[in-house]
Amino acid sequence: MAKAITIDERRVRRLNERDDGPGPVIYWMSRDQRVRHNWALLYACQKANRLGQPLEVLFTLAPAFLGAPMRHYDFMFRGLREVEGNLRELGVRLTVIYGEPGETLPEYAAKWNAGALVADFSPLKLVRGWKQAVASLLSCALYEVDAHNIVPCWLASPKQEYAARTIRPKLNALRGDFLTDFPEPELRYQPDTLPPPMKWDEMESLLQTDRSIKAVPGIEPGEAAAIARLRSFVDGRLSRYADERNDPNSGAVSGLSPYLHFGQLSAQHAALEAVRSSAAEANREAFVEELFIRRELSENYCYYNGRYDSFDGIPEWAKKTLMEHADDRRDALYTPEQFERAQTHDPLWNAAQTELLETGIIHGYMRMYWAKKILEWSATPAAAFDIALMLNDRYALDGRDPNGYVGVAWSIGGVHDRPWVERQVFGKIRYMNSNGCKRKFDVPRYIAEMTGSSQASLF
Ligand SMILES: Cc1cc2nc3c(=O)[nH]c(=O)nc-3n(C[C@H](O)[C@H](O)[C@H](O)COP(=O)(O)OP(=O)(O)OC[C@H]3O[C@@H](n4cnc5c(N)ncnc54)[C@H](O)[C@@H]3O)c2cc1C
């Protein structure tokens, strides 16, 4: 007999005025692509058990998603294959339907006479647009569950926050309520048989995607790999995190962002594992500051600022100072293609871009340097914003994430930051140069490791 699943109702909200009906419950899995530690799946299980109905999980595959190339689809599809297997063990089938979700999903729900639809949460405009369309066309109830954040985004704050210091007390006030253990998903009603597994290769062939940006070796996708990486981090590198996380050579960071981005790992589960570890408090809390406060601050920005993906979204003081310096002479000027091919005069910048091209990852500290130099060497600040976002989203495995929009907006547009001493090109935006990097880490070693290049000797 399945145990009752308890979920904090503040994590759930209704997106339309329809009632639950007598049909299967469908979990529309989108952002949270995992079976364990997933509040949206758990809520769908709870609903199915209460309504006496089976559960089905549906993934809507749009022909394209914000320019994602094959590198990202490969990571996602391999993770979804694992999700499918894990769901089958629960007696649940995963169906993938191809097309624009706003159209295909209501049709699918009507065809199978769905009793209720449960969606996970994303602050991104495209996904919110899909949900609006689905909510209006559906004849059953649509629920949204924030399964990505520790504190549900809409509850953390009712407005766009200025900085980490303003959201931190709000998130910390709710931390005790929401940083809790997960129940296991259990179902009372299961179909006698499941249809054969999805034909993933056929699905993949339908995509309109840039296939020239290929999968990266060296990082295994999926729920099991995510948990294994979390374990190795918590048992080892976490004990060096506070002191060494800004050193790209130290390997002290978690490397979890691609898993978090694709929802293959729950941030809540990762935070729980970290706070319960034997690492010193300074390390545990430094990690929770990034994973919880900074990450959920990014969600807040995208949720409340509809221009999160544009230069127009940055604060007025930043726009003003950058425009006042828009005509300043640049020491170097590069086209998007030169940036993309890592063809600047700066071996350190080229090493970071090479890391991004070849591994799909740039270390967090280098990401700041990378974006700030794009501002310094682009024709206008708005062009710099677009170039940084384009490169991040095209090559970074964790791209197209609220953290990416905010990372670019922080580095180039002063979002969540404050005015600093005024200087050429940057105006009052915080400056960064390679001397700062030299003080923090062994720059020649980083360049040599990323490029295998003799350019390292220039430093
Ligand atoms: C220009 C720029 C672009 C960025 N693009 C992305 C992106 O596309 N996707 C992305 O997930 N992050 C992005 N970041 C934020 C940060 O650099 C990455 O989250 C981090 O480097 C991921 O590596 P990790 O998982 O090893 O981090 P860890 O240091 O181990 O941190 C653990 C987790 O905390 C969160 N986190 C860490 N740093 C930040 C931060 N500064 N802001 C918000 N959350 C943070 C992430 O979820 C990360 O996985 C960007 C930052 C900058 C400056």
The ligand as an SDF file (V2000), in Angstrom:
LIG
                    3D

 53 58  0  0  0  0  0  0  0  0999 V2000
   28.9480   35.5790  -17.5180 C   0  0  0  0  0  0  0  0  0  0  0  0
   28.3890   34.4850  -16.6540 C   0  0  0  0  0  0  0  0  0  0  0  0
   27.6060   33.5150  -17.2420 C   0  0  0  0  0  0  0  0  0  0  0  0
   27.0390   32.5080  -16.4580 C   0  0  0  0  0  0  0  0  0  0  0  0
   26.2600   31.5680  -17.0690 N   0  0  0  0  0  0  0  0  0  0  0  0
   25.6820   30.5960  -16.3350 C   0  0  0  0  0  0  0  0  0  0  0  0
   24.8250   29.6650  -16.9480 C   0  0  0  0  0  0  0  0  0  0  0  0
   24.5780   29.7190  -18.1720 O   0  0  0  0  0  0  0  0  0  0  0  0
   24.2570   28.6900  -16.1660 N   0  0  0  0  0  0  0  0  0  0  0  0
   24.5310   28.6030  -14.8310 C   0  0  0  0  0  0  0  0  0  0  0  0
   23.9970   27.7020  -14.1750 O   0  0  0  0  0  0  0  0  0  0  0  0
   25.3240   29.4900  -14.2270 N   0  0  0  0  0  0  0  0  0  0  0  0
   25.9130   30.4820  -14.9300 C   0  0  0  0  0  0  0  0  0  0  0  0
   26.7210   31.3950  -14.3030 N   0  0  0  0  0  0  0  0  0  0  0  0
   26.8750   31.3450  -12.8380 C   0  0  0  0  0  0  0  0  0  0  0  0
   28.0790   30.4930  -12.3360 C   0  0  0  0  0  0  0  0  0  0  0  0
   29.2340   30.8930  -12.9720 O   0  0  0  0  0  0  0  0  0  0  0  0
   27.8210   29.0150  -12.5570 C   0  0  0  0  0  0  0  0  0  0  0  0
   26.6130   28.6380  -11.9620 O   0  0  0  0  0  0  0  0  0  0  0  0
   28.9230   28.1380  -11.9520 C   0  0  0  0  0  0  0  0  0  0  0  0
   30.1570   28.4870  -12.4950 O   0  0  0  0  0  0  0  0  0  0  0  0
   28.6070   26.6740  -12.2480 C   0  0  0  0  0  0  0  0  0  0  0  0
   29.6630   25.8280  -11.8530 O   0  0  0  0  0  0  0  0  0  0  0  0
   29.5250   24.8640  -10.5940 P   0  0  0  0  0  0  0  0  0  0  0  0
   28.2410   24.0970  -10.6900 O   0  0  0  0  0  0  0  0  0  0  0  0
   30.7940   24.1100  -10.4900 O   0  0  0  0  0  0  0  0  0  0  0  0
   29.3930   25.9510   -9.4510 O   0  0  0  0  0  0  0  0  0  0  0  0
   29.5560   25.8390   -7.8710 P   0  0  0  0  0  0  0  0  0  0  0  0
   30.5000   26.9100   -7.4520 O   0  0  0  0  0  0  0  0  0  0  0  0
   29.8460   24.4730   -7.4420 O   0  0  0  0  0  0  0  0  0  0  0  0
   28.1190   26.3030   -7.3640 O   0  0  0  0  0  0  0  0  0  0  0  0
   27.0470   25.3850   -7.1440 C   0  0  0  0  0  0  0  0  0  0  0  0
   25.8090   25.9100   -7.8210 C   0  0  0  0  0  0  0  0  0  0  0  0
   25.4640   27.1900   -7.2840 O   0  0  0  0  0  0  0  0  0  0  0  0
   24.9140   28.0030   -8.3030 C   0  0  0  0  0  0  0  0  0  0  0  0
   25.7750   29.1480   -8.5530 N   0  0  0  0  0  0  0  0  0  0  0  0
   27.1140   29.2300   -8.4550 C   0  0  0  0  0  0  0  0  0  0  0  0
   27.5550   30.4650   -8.7620 N   0  0  0  0  0  0  0  0  0  0  0  0
   26.4650   31.1900   -9.0470 C   0  0  0  0  0  0  0  0  0  0  0  0
   26.2430   32.5290   -9.4460 C   0  0  0  0  0  0  0  0  0  0  0  0
   27.2490   33.3970   -9.5900 N   0  0  0  0  0  0  0  0  0  0  0  0
   24.9850   32.9350   -9.6800 N   0  0  0  0  0  0  0  0  0  0  0  0
   23.9480   32.1030   -9.5230 C   0  0  0  0  0  0  0  0  0  0  0  0
   24.0830   30.8050   -9.1570 N   0  0  0  0  0  0  0  0  0  0  0  0
   25.3230   30.3610   -8.9300 C   0  0  0  0  0  0  0  0  0  0  0  0
   24.8530   27.1410   -9.5710 C   0  0  0  0  0  0  0  0  0  0  0  0
   23.5890   26.5350   -9.6320 O   0  0  0  0  0  0  0  0  0  0  0  0
   25.9560   26.1260   -9.3150 C   0  0  0  0  0  0  0  0  0  0  0  0
   25.8070   24.9420  -10.0180 O   0  0  0  0  0  0  0  0  0  0  0  0
   27.2880   32.4490  -15.0630 C   0  0  0  0  0  0  0  0  0  0  0  0
   28.0960   33.4260  -14.4800 C   0  0  0  0  0  0  0  0  0  0  0  0
   28.6380   34.4250  -15.2660 C   0  0  0  0  0  0  0  0  0  0  0  0
   29.4850   35.4670  -14.6280 C   0  0  0  0  0  0  0  0  0  0  0  0
  1  2  1  0
  2  3  1  0
  2 52  2  0
  3  4  2  0
  4  5  1  0
  4 50  1  0
  5  6  2  0
  6  7  1  0
  6 13  1  0
  7  8  2  0
  7  9  1  0
  9 10  1  0
 10 11  2  0
 10 12  1  0
 12 13  2  0
 13 14  1  0
 14 15  1  0
 14 50  1  0
 15 16  1  0
 16 17  1  0
 16 18  1  0
 18 19  1  0
 18 20  1  0
 20 21  1  0
 20 22  1  0
 22 23  1  0
 23 24  1  0
 24 25  2  0
 24 26  1  0
 24 27  1  0
 27 28  1  0
 28 29  2  0
 28 30  1  0
 28 31  1  0
 31 32  1  0
 32 33  1  0
 33 34  1  0
 33 48  1  0
 34 35  1  0
 35 36  1  0
 35 46  1  0
 36 37  1  0
 36 45  1  0
 37 38  2  0
 38 39  1  0
 39 40  1  0
 39 45  2  0
 40 41  1  0
 40 42  2  0
 42 43  1  0
 43 44  2  0
 44 45  1  0
 46 47  1  0
 46 48  1  0
 48 49  1  0
 50 51  2  0
 51 52  1  0
 52 53  1  0
M  END
$$$$
